[in-house]
Amino acid sequence: MKKDIKSMTLDEITEEMKQYSIPAFRAKQLYQWMHVKLAAGFDEMTNLSKQMREEFSDRYIYTTLKTIRIQESKLDGTKKFLFSLQDGNLVESVFMRYHHGNSVCISSQVGCKMGCRFCASTLDGWERNLTAAEMLEQIYAITRITGERVSNVVVMGTGEPLDNYDNLIRFLHMLTDENGLHVSQRNITVSTCGLVPRIRKLAEEKLQITLALSLHATTDEKRKKLMPIAEKYSLEEVIPACEFYFEKTGRRITFEYSLVGGVNDTKEDAQELCAIASRLNCHVNLIPVNPIKERNYTRSSHHEIEAFKNKLEKNRINVTIRREMGQDIDGACGQLRRRQLQQETHEKGETC
C-alpha cells in the first residue's frame, strides 16, 4: 500500500529515505519541493533523477487537488474554490484579501456530522476526515492559482476540526514548520463547535494559535436548538474549557456568534453574552447568518445587529461584526459543494 508522503514531516521523510539508502539531503530537497516550491507532482522535481522520481511515484501517494469551480466576487475579489480530492469527494476553500494580508479558509472534513441547524455543510452528512496533506494542499493549490502568498489561515470551512484531531495537529505543525511555508502560529485560527475534551487536549499542545468557539447562543436551551453538540456538552463545561485554553496558552479566545433573526438576537441574549464574555479574555465576532434555502432561519436586521453590538460595547466587551466577504457568491460554508452534488445527482438521474 502506498504511503501518503505529503503528510509526512521532514524527520519522517528522512527516516523513510534511510530505509532505501537514499542520502538525507534528498529528504530535504523532496520536502522543499512539496512544501516550499509547492510542486504539483514528482515530475516537477528537476534536481531529482528521473529514476528516483519514478520510484517515488510507484512508492508514494502524492496528494493533489483538482479544481472543479472557482467563483470570484465582483464586490471584493474574494474567491471561492471547489476542489475534487483524489477519491472524487469535494471540498471548499475560500481566498480573501485583507489589508493585513491574504487569508485562506480551509475545510477539515468532507461533510460534517455536527448538525448545526444554520449550516449547509452538515446537510449531506459526513463522509470522512481530510489528511494533513489534503488540508495543506488547499492552501498550496490556491497559492499556485492566485500567485499570491497566504499569510493567514482559518480552519473554519466544512467540518469540525477537533473531530479530526490527529490530522489537524499534524497539519498545524507542518504549516508552521520553518522548513515549509512557515506560517506564524499566531496567524492561524481553528474553529470548534465545542468538543470539550478536545479543547482541553489542544490547550496542552501549547500552540500559539487562536481558538474560535462557535457559541451562537447564551443558554443551553437555545444552543440545543441550533447546535446538537450542546446536548452532549453544556455551557458549564464549554466555557471552563475555554478558560483552561487561555490559562495554558495565553491566547485570547474568539466567540463566534451567528445572529439569527428572532432566535438569539434579543436584548436578553446580548446581556447574557456579556455575562459569559466578561468571565475571560475574549473577542466576540458577530456574524450575520447566511440564510440557506433548506432552513427557515433569517438574518437579523442591520438595526438589530448594531443594537446587539452596542450593548456588548457598553459592557466593555471586545466585539466586531464580521466583514462579509463574497456576498455575491455562494458565501455560506458548504453551499458551493452542495450545489455541485445536487447538479451531479440531477445529471445522473437524467441519464438513467
Legacy VTK file of the C-alpha trace (Angstrom):
# vtk DataFile Version 3.0
C-alpha trace
ASCII
DATASET POLYDATA
POINTS 352 float
0.000 0.000 0.000
1.341 3.408 -0.976
2.253 5.870 1.761
0.990 9.460 1.867
4.294 11.270 1.526
2.917 14.825 1.649
1.504 14.151 5.128
4.950 13.155 6.430
7.131 15.500 8.460
10.716 16.173 7.380
12.010 13.815 10.089
9.671 11.071 8.898
10.758 11.515 5.281
14.398 11.444 6.359
13.805 8.100 8.100
11.908 6.882 5.042
14.862 7.716 2.762
17.244 5.867 5.091
15.280 2.671 4.537
16.119 2.888 0.834
19.738 4.048 1.394
18.915 7.475 -0.057
21.072 10.359 1.332
19.420 12.600 3.941
19.813 15.745 1.810
17.372 14.198 -0.686
14.720 14.197 2.020
15.095 17.949 2.484
15.001 18.506 -1.277
11.829 16.452 -1.517
10.244 18.300 1.422
11.044 21.703 -0.068
9.610 20.735 -3.431
6.352 19.760 -1.731
6.025 22.459 0.927
8.023 25.479 -0.299
8.067 25.285 -4.087
4.588 23.691 -3.993
5.287 21.226 -6.800
2.150 19.709 -8.287
3.857 16.322 -8.744
7.133 14.384 -8.691
7.748 15.243 -12.353
8.428 18.873 -11.396
11.290 17.926 -9.051
14.051 18.593 -11.554
17.022 18.166 -9.205
15.986 14.552 -8.565
16.923 11.944 -11.145
14.242 10.581 -13.447
14.736 7.119 -11.935
14.254 8.487 -8.407
11.106 10.374 -9.417
9.681 7.229 -10.975
10.484 5.191 -7.857
8.800 7.787 -5.653
5.762 7.765 -7.923
5.486 3.979 -7.596
6.020 4.049 -3.840
4.047 7.066 -2.602
0.733 8.841 -2.906
1.274 12.447 -3.979
-1.765 14.405 -2.841
-3.082 16.995 -5.272
-6.460 18.628 -5.767
-8.381 19.116 -8.977
-10.082 22.483 -9.345
-13.752 21.973 -10.205
-15.022 25.515 -9.926
-13.844 28.992 -8.914
-16.283 31.753 -8.044
-14.944 35.304 -7.758
-16.791 38.130 -6.045
-17.221 41.267 -8.112
-17.546 43.192 -4.850
-14.250 42.439 -3.125
-12.291 39.872 -5.145
-12.955 37.023 -2.729
-12.520 33.679 -4.465
-14.344 30.506 -3.501
-12.837 27.232 -4.705
-14.457 23.857 -5.134
-11.812 21.133 -5.225
-12.069 17.447 -6.015
-9.975 15.102 -3.889
-8.265 12.100 -5.418
-11.161 9.828 -4.374
-13.717 12.129 -6.039
-15.007 13.761 -2.856
-15.441 17.541 -2.903
-14.209 20.251 -0.527
-14.494 24.029 -0.440
-11.909 26.691 0.354
-12.049 30.486 0.321
-9.361 33.065 -0.538
-9.828 36.536 0.953
-7.732 39.676 0.668
-7.387 41.890 3.728
-5.199 44.904 4.441
-3.145 42.751 6.843
-2.528 40.040 4.213
-4.184 37.238 2.307
-6.279 34.755 4.246
-7.448 31.267 3.293
-10.307 29.436 4.965
-9.960 25.670 4.570
-12.088 22.601 5.211
-11.005 19.858 7.609
-13.531 17.155 6.688
-15.660 16.017 3.758
-19.077 16.985 5.064
-19.807 17.381 8.758
-21.523 15.302 11.429
-22.177 18.124 13.924
-25.597 19.049 12.504
-25.655 22.804 13.243
-29.075 23.958 12.047
-27.959 27.048 10.129
-25.019 25.463 8.276
-25.153 23.965 4.775
-22.043 21.834 5.439
-23.980 19.346 7.518
-26.971 18.799 5.208
-25.405 15.904 3.295
-23.789 14.328 6.342
-20.181 13.373 6.979
-18.056 11.345 4.568
-14.539 11.252 6.025
-11.685 13.189 7.589
-9.150 15.030 5.483
-5.485 14.105 5.762
-2.874 16.674 6.721
-1.785 16.740 3.076
-5.342 17.447 1.880
-5.615 20.366 4.286
-2.222 21.732 3.266
-2.951 21.246 -0.413
-5.971 23.557 -0.239
-3.562 26.349 0.683
-0.952 25.237 -1.828
-3.430 24.964 -4.710
-4.823 28.429 -4.014
-1.291 29.844 -3.812
-0.415 28.285 -7.171
-3.627 29.536 -8.802
-3.563 33.086 -7.433
0.199 33.544 -7.425
-0.180 35.295 -4.066
1.296 34.349 -0.703
-1.045 33.293 2.082
-0.208 34.770 5.492
-3.328 33.854 7.497
-5.125 30.509 7.689
-8.540 29.832 9.178
-9.681 26.229 9.730
-13.343 27.145 9.675
-14.658 25.617 6.460
-16.579 22.373 6.155
-16.140 20.005 9.091
-15.346 20.130 12.795
-11.543 20.445 13.041
-11.293 18.936 16.531
-13.225 15.891 15.311
-10.212 15.296 13.042
-7.751 15.961 15.839
-4.624 13.984 14.913
-4.607 15.122 11.289
-5.273 18.707 12.408
-2.293 18.740 14.789
-0.022 17.270 12.118
-1.286 19.895 9.649
-0.629 22.731 12.108
2.931 21.600 12.825
3.699 21.199 9.116
2.135 24.529 8.124
4.206 26.373 10.718
7.410 24.370 10.181
10.364 26.593 9.253
11.215 24.076 6.518
7.805 24.604 4.876
5.588 27.663 4.363
6.447 28.729 7.924
3.137 30.481 8.587
3.127 32.037 12.054
1.060 30.116 14.605
-0.399 33.453 15.697
-1.848 33.846 12.201
-3.854 30.610 12.421
-7.383 30.255 13.775
-9.075 26.922 14.478
-12.826 26.835 14.996
-14.782 24.349 17.099
-18.436 23.914 17.983
-17.358 22.885 21.481
-15.814 19.415 21.816
-14.765 19.899 25.430
-12.202 17.056 25.826
-10.502 18.085 22.574
-10.385 21.766 23.587
-8.575 20.743 26.752
-6.266 18.435 24.816
-5.478 21.208 22.330
-4.631 23.516 25.233
-1.976 21.028 26.379
-0.317 21.229 22.945
0.583 24.814 23.939
0.372 26.104 20.391
0.036 29.840 19.796
-2.990 29.558 17.523
-6.323 31.307 18.106
-9.199 29.097 19.222
-12.615 30.222 17.970
-15.639 28.754 19.736
-18.891 28.612 17.788
-21.054 29.829 20.649
-24.174 31.109 18.836
-26.402 31.069 21.937
-26.117 32.053 25.584
-28.259 29.346 27.185
-28.153 25.572 26.822
-31.818 25.564 25.823
-31.288 27.880 22.853
-27.956 26.330 21.952
-29.523 22.859 21.726
-31.998 24.166 19.150
-29.184 25.499 16.993
-26.365 23.047 17.727
-26.903 19.351 18.571
-23.448 19.203 20.202
-24.966 21.184 23.080
-26.884 18.044 24.042
-23.536 16.478 24.935
-21.568 19.429 26.313
-23.277 22.154 28.324
-22.051 25.732 28.577
-20.984 24.916 32.152
-18.444 22.553 30.561
-17.601 24.516 27.412
-16.763 27.886 28.982
-14.378 26.446 31.627
-12.637 24.535 28.810
-12.106 27.864 27.032
-10.783 29.385 30.267
-8.394 26.445 30.534
-7.214 27.049 26.957
-6.435 30.683 27.800
-4.627 29.700 31.014
-2.410 27.211 29.168
-1.651 29.266 26.061
-2.202 32.923 26.960
-4.142 33.222 23.707
-7.382 35.192 23.709
-10.477 33.152 22.795
-12.792 34.217 19.985
-16.522 33.621 20.422
-18.261 33.223 17.066
-21.886 34.307 17.395
-24.165 33.942 14.345
-27.099 36.289 14.709
-30.339 34.560 13.711
-33.390 36.787 13.443
-35.817 36.275 16.335
-33.791 33.385 17.761
-30.677 34.695 19.537
-30.579 38.449 18.860
-32.642 39.924 21.710
-31.549 42.389 24.414
-31.635 39.497 26.871
-29.320 37.462 24.630
-26.894 40.373 24.472
-26.942 40.766 28.244
-26.339 37.038 28.781
-23.489 37.104 26.256
-21.928 39.978 28.205
-22.041 37.839 31.350
-20.288 34.943 29.595
-17.710 37.077 27.775
-16.771 39.035 30.886
-15.508 35.806 32.501
-12.427 35.509 30.330
-10.132 37.300 27.906
-12.084 37.015 24.683
-13.204 38.670 21.481
-16.787 38.382 20.233
-17.236 38.076 16.488
-20.838 38.753 15.472
-21.813 37.007 12.245
-24.931 37.956 10.273
-26.121 34.445 9.439
-26.116 33.372 5.789
-29.656 32.087 5.071
-29.802 28.699 3.342
-32.897 27.553 1.496
-33.077 24.240 3.368
-33.649 26.054 6.684
-36.097 28.785 7.615
-33.646 30.892 9.595
-33.237 34.532 8.612
-30.535 37.022 9.460
-31.107 39.772 11.990
-31.765 43.237 10.596
-28.975 45.795 10.356
-30.573 47.750 13.221
-30.767 44.650 15.441
-27.132 43.737 14.722
-25.911 47.249 15.584
-28.032 47.341 18.751
-26.608 43.963 19.808
-23.053 45.182 19.191
-23.652 48.434 21.079
-24.966 46.525 24.080
-21.741 44.497 24.249
-19.536 47.562 23.785
-21.306 49.383 26.633
-20.337 46.435 28.819
-16.710 46.755 27.668
-16.752 43.565 25.624
-14.326 43.480 22.692
-16.647 42.959 19.729
-16.682 43.243 15.949
-19.181 42.451 13.220
-17.593 40.058 10.760
-16.830 41.772 7.492
-18.914 39.981 4.908
-16.734 38.770 2.074
-18.024 37.421 -1.218
-21.672 38.291 -0.636
-22.468 37.851 -4.330
-21.176 34.257 -4.491
-22.095 31.084 -2.546
-20.795 32.599 0.652
-22.105 30.243 3.314
-19.939 27.275 4.177
-20.992 24.172 2.251
-23.254 25.888 -0.279
-21.000 25.507 -3.315
-20.269 21.841 -2.612
-23.948 21.120 -2.030
-24.944 22.797 -5.287
-22.367 20.715 -7.177
-23.585 17.475 -5.554
-27.198 18.305 -6.426
-26.210 19.070 -10.004
-24.356 15.763 -10.332
-27.333 13.865 -8.863
-29.671 15.595 -11.307
-27.422 14.783 -14.269
-27.203 11.110 -13.219
-30.998 10.990 -12.956
-31.342 12.306 -16.489
-29.013 9.649 -17.885
-30.663 6.719 -16.086
LINES 1 353
352 0 1 2 3 4 5 6 7 8 9 10 11 12 13 14 15 16 17 18 19 20 21 22 23 24 25 26 27 28 29 30 31 32 33 34 35 36 37 38 39 40 41 42 43 44 45 46 47 48 49 50 51 52 53 54 55 56 57 58 59 60 61 62 63 64 65 66 67 68 69 70 71 72 73 74 75 76 77 78 79 80 81 82 83 84 85 86 87 88 89 90 91 92 93 94 95 96 97 98 99 100 101 102 103 104 105 106 107 108 109 110 111 112 113 114 115 116 117 118 119 120 121 122 123 124 125 126 127 128 129 130 131 132 133 134 135 136 137 138 139 140 141 142 143 144 145 146 147 148 149 150 151 152 153 154 155 156 157 158 159 160 161 162 163 164 165 166 167 168 169 170 171 172 173 174 175 176 177 178 179 180 181 182 183 184 185 186 187 188 189 190 191 192 193 194 195 196 197 198 199 200 201 202 203 204 205 206 207 208 209 210 211 212 213 214 215 216 217 218 219 220 221 222 223 224 225 226 227 228 229 230 231 232 233 234 235 236 237 238 239 240 241 242 243 244 245 246 247 248 249 250 251 252 253 254 255 256 257 258 259 260 261 262 263 264 265 266 267 268 269 270 271 272 273 274 275 276 277 278 279 280 281 282 283 284 285 286 287 288 289 290 291 292 293 294 295 296 297 298 299 300 301 302 303 304 305 306 307 308 309 310 311 312 313 314 315 316 317 318 319 320 321 322 323 324 325 326 327 328 329 330 331 332 333 334 335 336 337 338 339 340 341 342 343 344 345 346 347 348 349 350 351
